[in-house]
């Protein structure tokens, strides 16, 4: 007498909603679906983690490269500042044979002259411009450019970092027959200024 009592009323209606024979068969697809969702989530997390770590490595490489380029830019800016310093400009101008000028005079728009011009100082005017050939090193070295007993020849100082002083000669008129071996200097624009 293992017969179950018959359900009545509300309990009977609820019992009809749950099938009695197929309970185990209905659970198998649900369990497989849950396992597949958990496995897919785990694989997705692994892929996401590896992509994030790869991105962090690329970011570190780019930061190193940015630091290197910033250091290089600062070194180049220091070089530009050193070349544009007043003492460096004055030294290079003297190497090219330029002398400081006297007081200038200005022309007004109506043609009037304002100010009194003056000539360059005597000491600078006597030396004259240095020809471009004197600025180039001689093929035999600095000693071959002038004989030892020649006037204006100077022995270079040992351990001196100053450029050799070219001999002072009287300025000569340029000849049109021989073209200059030195190309004309073209000013280079400085970026960012």
C-alpha positions in Angstrom: 0.0 0.0 0.0 2.4 2.5 -1.1 -0.1 4.4 -3.0 0.1 8.2 -2.5 -2.9 10.0 -1.5 -4.7 12.0 -4.2 -4.2 15.7 -4.1 -7.1 18.0 -4.1 -7.7 21.5 -4.9 -4.8 23.9 -5.2 -2.2 21.2 -4.6 -3.6 19.2 -7.5 -3.3 22.2 -9.9 0.3 22.8 -8.8 1.2 19.2 -9.2 0.0 19.2 -12.8 2.5 22.0 -13.6 5.5 19.8 -12.8 5.9 16.7 -14.9 6.8 13.7 -12.9 8.7 11.4 -15.4 10.9 13.9 -17.2 12.8 15.7 -14.3 16.2 14.2 -15.0 16.0 14.6 -18.7 15.2 18.3 -18.5 18.2 19.0 -16.2 20.9 17.8 -18.5 20.6 20.6 -21.2 20.5 23.2 -18.5 23.6 21.9 -16.8 25.4 21.8 -20.2 24.3 25.4 -20.9 25.7 26.6 -17.5 29.0 24.8 -18.0 29.4 26.3 -21.5 28.6 29.8 -20.3 31.1 29.5 -17.5 33.8 28.1 -19.8 33.1 30.8 -22.4 33.4 33.5 -19.7 36.7 32.1 -18.4 38.1 32.0 -21.9 36.9 35.5 -22.6 38.6 36.7 -19.4 41.9 35.0 -20.4 41.8 36.7 -23.8 41.0 40.1 -22.3 43.8 39.7 -19.7 46.4 38.9 -22.4 45.2 41.8 -24.6 45.6 44.2 -21.6 49.1 42.9 -20.7 50.1 43.3 -24.4 48.8 46.9 -24.4 50.7 47.7 -21.2 54.0 46.4 -22.8 53.4 48.6 -25.8 52.7 51.5 -23.6 55.9 51.0 -21.7 57.9 50.8 -25.0 56.2 54.0 -26.2 57.0 55.8 -23.0 60.7 54.8 -23.2 60.8 56.1 -26.8 59.1 59.3 -25.9 61.6 59.9 -23.1 64.5 59.2 -25.5 63.1 61.6 -28.1 62.5 64.3 -25.4 66.1 63.9 -24.3 67.3 64.2 -27.9 65.1 67.3 -28.4 66.5 69.0 -25.3 70.1 68.2 -26.4 69.5 69.7 -29.8 67.8 72.8 -28.2 71.0 73.2 -26.0 73.1 73.1 -29.1 70.9 75.7 -30.8 71.1 77.9 -27.8 74.9 77.5 -27.6 75.3 78.5 -31.3 73.0 81.5 -30.9 74.7 82.9 -27.8 76.2 86.3 -28.4 79.8 85.2 -27.7 79.5 82.3 -30.1 78.0 84.6 -32.8 80.9 87.1 -32.2 83.5 84.4 -32.5 82.1 83.0 -35.7 81.8 86.5 -37.2 85.4 87.2 -36.4 86.4 83.8 -38.0 84.6 85.0 -41.2 86.5 88.3 -41.1 83.6 90.5 -40.0 84.3 93.6 -37.9 82.0 95.6 -35.7 80.6 98.6 -37.5 80.5 102.2 -36.4 77.4 104.2 -35.6 74.8 103.9 -38.4 72.9 106.7 -40.1 69.2 106.3 -40.9 67.3 107.5 -43.9 63.8 108.8 -43.3 60.9 108.2 -45.7 61.3 111.8 -47.1 65.0 111.2 -47.9 66.5 113.0 -44.9 69.5 111.5 -43.1 69.2 111.1 -39.4 72.4 110.5 -37.4 76.0 110.8 -38.2 77.6 107.7 -39.6 81.0 106.7 -38.4 83.6 104.2 -39.8 84.6 101.0 -38.1 87.4 101.2 -35.5 90.9 101.5 -36.9 92.2 98.3 -35.4 89.4 96.3 -37.0 89.6 98.1 -40.3 93.4 97.5 -40.7 93.1 93.8 -40.5 90.7 93.5 -43.4 88.5 90.6 -44.2 89.8 87.1 -44.2 89.5 85.4 -47.5 87.5 82.2 -47.5 90.5 80.1 -48.5 92.2 81.0 -45.3 89.4 79.5 -43.2 89.7 76.1 -44.9 92.5 73.8 -43.6 95.5 73.5 -45.9 96.0 70.0 -47.6 99.3 69.5 -45.7 97.9 70.5 -42.3 98.2 73.7 -40.3 102.0 73.8 -40.5 102.0 73.6 -44.3 99.9 76.7 -44.7 102.7 79.1 -44.0 106.5 78.6 -43.9 108.1 78.9 -40.4 109.9 82.1 -41.1 107.1 83.8 -43.1 105.7 87.0 -41.7 102.4 86.4 -39.9 103.1 82.7 -39.4 102.4 81.6 -35.9 103.2 78.3 -34.2 100.1 76.7 -32.8 100.0 76.5 -29.0 100.2 73.0 -27.6 97.0 72.0 -25.9 95.2 75.1 -27.1 91.6 74.7 -28.2 91.4 78.1 -29.9 91.3 78.1 -33.7 94.5 79.1 -35.5 94.7 82.8 -36.3 95.1 83.4 -40.1 98.0 85.7 -41.1 96.9 89.3 -41.6 97.3 90.4 -45.2 96.2 93.4 -47.1 92.8 93.0 -48.8 93.0 92.2 -52.5 90.5 92.7 -55.2 88.6 89.6 -56.2 89.4 88.1 -59.5 86.6 87.0 -61.8 88.8 84.4 -63.6 88.9 81.8 -60.8 85.6 80.7 -59.2 85.7 80.3 -55.4 86.1 76.7 -54.2 83.9 77.5 -51.2 80.2 77.4 -51.9 78.2 80.4 -50.8 76.9 80.1 -47.3 73.1 79.7 -47.2 71.4 80.4 -43.9 69.5 77.5 -42.5 66.2 78.1 -40.9 65.9 77.2 -37.2 62.7 75.2 -36.6 60.5 76.5 -33.8 61.8 80.0 -33.8 
